[in-house]
Amino acid sequence: MSDYTTLQKNLSDVSGFLIALGDEKRQAIIIRLLEDVGCAGLQVPQLMAATQLSRPAVSHHLKVLRDAKIVDYRREGTKNFYYLTHVTSEIAKLQAFLTEAQEIMERGTLK
């Protein structure tokens, strides 16, 4: 496999993660979850206030973030509490791709 093919595969591997990060409302959810100092998790109404979105819209964005392994939740009775996952493998993949792309750009050539 050529280096460009590998680079394309690596970019493809993080495309869902990038799509999840690319939406302004999902970014607001992520920032609000980062502000949750105790990491106890937040409920949908708290995220509705942070995003000015309806319950169904927040739930949709949370599903996208969960699918991208950015957000997870725990259930307490009938309540769901959403929090940022501690799984950073997707962030590591993105960092590796960006590092390799930067090195190629700085060299001006492919290995």
Contact map, one row per residue, 1 for C-alpha under 8 A:
111011000000000000000000000000000000000000000000000000000000000000000000000000000000000000000000000000000000000
111111000000000000000000000000000000000000000000000000000000000000000000000000000000000000000000000000000000000
111111100000000000000000000000000000000000000000000000000000000000000000000000000000000000000000000000000000011
011111110000000000000000000000000000000000000000000000000000000000000000000000000000000000000000000000000000010
111111111000000000000000000000000000000000000000000000000000000000000000000000000000000000000000000000000000000
111111111100000000000000000000000000000000000000000000000000000000000000000000000000000000000000000000000000000
001111111110000000000000000000000000000000000000000000000000000000000000000000000000000000000000100110000000000
000111111111000000000000000000000000000000000000000000000000000000000000000000000000000000000000000000000000000
000011111111100000000000000000000000000000000000000000000000000000000000000000000000000000000000000000000000000
000001111111110000000000000000000000000000000000000000000000000000000000000000000000000000001000100000000000000
000000111111111000000000000000000000000000000000000000000000000000000000000000000000000000000100100000000000000
000000011111111000000000000000000000000000000000000000000000000000000000000000000000000000000000000000000000000
000000001111111100000000000000000000000000000000000000000000000000000000000000000000000000001000000000000000000
000000000111111111000000000000000000000000000000000000000000000000000000000000000000000001001100000000000000000
000000000011111111100000000000000000000000000000000000000000000000000000000000000000000000000000000000000000000
000000000000111111110000000000000000000000000000000000000000000000010000000000000000000000000000000000000000000
000000000000011111111000000000000000000000000000000000000000000000011000000000000000000001000000000000000000000
000000000000011111111100000000000000000000000000000000000000000000000000000000000000000000000000000000000000000
000000000000001111111110000000000000000000000000000000000000000000000000000000000000000000000000000000000000000
000000000000000111111110010000000000000000000000000000000000000110010000000000000000000000000000000000000000000
000000000000000011111111011000000000000000000000000000000000000000000000000000000000000000000000000000000000000
000000000000000001111111011000000000000000000000000000000000000000000000000000000000000000000000000000000000000
000000000000000000111111111000000000000000000000000000000000000000000000000000000000000000000000000000000000000
000000000000000000001111111100000000000000000000000000000000000000000000000000000000000000000000000000000000000
000000000000000000000011111110000000000000000000001000000000100000000000000000000000000000000000000000000000000
000000000000000000011111111111000000000000000000000000000000110010000000000000000000000000000000000000000000000
000000000000000000001111111111100000000000000000000000000000000000000000000000000000000000000000000000000000000
000000000000000000000001111111110000000000000000011000000000000000000000000000000000000000000000000000000000000
000000000000000000000000111111111000000000000010011000000000000000000000000000000000000000000000000000000000000
000000000000000000000000011111111100000000000000000000000000000000000000000000000001000000000000000000000000000
000000000000000000000000001111111110000000000000000000000000000000000000000000000000000000000000000000000000000
000000000000000000000000000111111111000000000010010000000000000000000000000000000000000000000000000000000000000
000000000000000000000000000011111111001011000000000000000000000000000000000000000111000000000000000000000000000
000000000000000000000000000001111111100000000000000000000000000000000000000000000001000000000000000000000000000
000000000000000000000000000000111111100000000000000000000000000000000000000000000000000000000000000000000000000
000000000000000000000000000000011111111111000000000000000000000000000000000000000000000000000000000000000000000
000000000000000000000000000000000111111100000000000000000000000000000000000000000000000000000000000000000000000
000000000000000000000000000000000001111110000000000000000000000000000000000000000000000000000000000000000000000
000000000000000000000000000000001001111110000000000000000000000000000000000000000010000000000000000000000000000
000000000000000000000000000000000001111111000000000000000000000000000000000000001010000000000000000000000000000
000000000000000000000000000000001001011111100000000000000000000000000000100000001110000000000000000000000000000
000000000000000000000000000000001001000111110110000000000000000000000000000000011110000000000000000000000000000
000000000000000000000000000000000000000011111110000000000000000000000000000000111100000000000000000000000000000
000000000000000000000000000000000000000001111111000000100110000000000000000000011100000000000000000000000000000
000000000000000000000000000000000000000000111111100000100000000000000000000000000000000000000000000000000000000
000000000000000000000000000000000000000001111111110000000000000000000000000000000000000000000000000000000000000
000000000000000000000000000010010000000001111111111000000100000000000000000000000000000000000000000000000000000
000000000000000000000000000000000000000000011111111111100100000000000000000000000000000000000000000000000000000
000000000000000000000000000000000000000000001111111110000000000000000000000000000000000000000000000000000000000
000000000000000000000000000110010000000000000111111100000000000000000000000000000000000000000000000000000000000
000000000000000000000000100110000000000000000011111110000100000000000000000000000000000000000000000000000000000
000000000000000000000000000000000000000000000001111111000000000000000000000000000000000000000000000000000000000
000000000000000000000000000000000000000000000001101111101100000000000000000000000000000000000000000000000000000
000000000000000000000000000000000000000000000001000111111100000000000000000000000000000000000000000000000000000
000000000000000000000000000000000000000000011001000011111110000000000000000000000000000000000000000000000000000
000000000000000000000000000000000000000000000000000001111111000000000000000000000000000000000000000000000000000
000000000000000000000000000000000000000000000000000011111111100000000000000000000000000000000000000000000000000
000000000000000000000000000000000000000000010011001011111111110000000000000000000000000000000000000000000000000
000000000000000000000000000000000000000000010000000000111111111000000000000000000000000000000000000000000000000
000000000000000000000000000000000000000000000000000000011111111100000000000000000000000000000000000000000000000
000000000000000000000000110000000000000000000000000000001111111110000000000000000000000000000000000000000000000
000000000000000000000000010000000000000000000000000000000111111111000010000000000000000000000000000000000000000
000000000000000000000000000000000000000000000000000000000011111111100000000000000000000000000000000000000000000
000000000000000000010000000000000000000000000000000000000001111111110000000000000000000000000000000000000000000
000000000000000000010000010000000000000000000000000000000000111111111110000000000000000000000000000000000000000
000000000000000000000000000000000000000000000000000000000000011111111111000000000000000000000000000000000000000
000000000000000000000000000000000000000000000000000000000000001111111100000000000000000000000000000000000000000
000000000000000110010000000000000000000000000000000000000000000111111110000000000000000000000000000000000000000
000000000000000010000000000000000000000000000000000000000000000011111111000000000000101001000000000000000000000
000000000000000000000000000000000000000000000000000000000000000011111111000000000001101000000000000000000000000
000000000000000000000000000000000000000000000000000000000000010011011111100000000111100000000000000000000000000
000000000000000000000000000000000000000000000000000000000000000001001111110000000111100000000000000000000000000
000000000000000000000000000000000000000010000000000000000000000000000011111000011110000000000000000000000000000
000000000000000000000000000000000000000000000000000000000000000000000001111100011100000000000000000000000000000
000000000000000000000000000000000000000000000000000000000000000000000000111111111000000000000000000000000000000
000000000000000000000000000000000000000000000000000000000000000000000000011111111000000000000000000000000000000
000000000000000000000000000000000000000000000000000000000000000000000000001111100000000000000000000000000000000
000000000000000000000000000000000000000000000000000000000000000000000000001111110000000000000000000000000000000
000000000000000000000000000000000000000000100000000000000000000000000000001111111000000000000000000000000000000
000000000000000000000000000000000000000001110000000000000000000000000000111101111100000000000000000000000000000
000000000000000000000000000000000000000111110000000000000000000000000000111100111110000000000000000000000000000
000000000000000000000000000000001000000011110000000000000000000000000011110000011111000000000000000000000000000
000000000000000000000000000000001000001111000000000000000000000000000011100000001111100000000000000000000000000
000000000000000000000000000001001100000000000000000000000000000000000111000000000111110000000000000000000000000
000000000000000000000000000000000000000000000000000000000000000000001111000000000011111100000000000000000000000
000000000000000000000000000000000000000000000000000000000000000000000000000000000001111100000000000000000000000
000000000000000000000000000000000000000000000000000000000000000000001100000000000000111111000000000000000000000
000000000000000000000000000000000000000000000000000000000000000000000000000000000000111111110000000000000000000
000000000000000000000000000000000000000000000000000000000000000000000000000000000000001111111000000000000000000
000000000000010010000000000000000000000000000000000000000000000000001000000000000000001111111100000000000000000
000000000000000000000000000000000000000000000000000000000000000000000000000000000000000111111110000000000000000
000000000000000000000000000000000000000000000000000000000000000000000000000000000000000111111111000000000000000
000000000100110000000000000000000000000000000000000000000000000000000000000000000000000011111111100000000000000
000000000010010000000000000000000000000000000000000000000000000000000000000000000000000001111111110000000000000
000000000000000000000000000000000000000000000000000000000000000000000000000000000000000000111111111000000000000
000000000000000000000000000000000000000000000000000000000000000000000000000000000000000000011111111100000000000
000000100110000000000000000000000000000000000000000000000000000000000000000000000000000000001111111110000000000
000000000000000000000000000000000000000000000000000000000000000000000000000000000000000000000111111111000000000
000000000000000000000000000000000000000000000000000000000000000000000000000000000000000000000011111111100000000
000000100000000000000000000000000000000000000000000000000000000000000000000000000000000000000001111111110000000
000000100000000000000000000000000000000000000000000000000000000000000000000000000000000000000000111111111000000
000000000000000000000000000000000000000000000000000000000000000000000000000000000000000000000000011111111100000
000000000000000000000000000000000000000000000000000000000000000000000000000000000000000000000000001111111110000
000000000000000000000000000000000000000000000000000000000000000000000000000000000000000000000000000111111111111
000000000000000000000000000000000000000000000000000000000000000000000000000000000000000000000000000011111111100
000000000000000000000000000000000000000000000000000000000000000000000000000000000000000000000000000001111111000
000000000000000000000000000000000000000000000000000000000000000000000000000000000000000000000000000000111111110
000000000000000000000000000000000000000000000000000000000000000000000000000000000000000000000000000000011111110
000000000000000000000000000000000000000000000000000000000000000000000000000000000000000000000000000000011011111
001100000000000000000000000000000000000000000000000000000000000000000000000000000000000000000000000000010011111
001000000000000000000000000000000000000000000000000000000000000000000000000000000000000000000000000000010000111
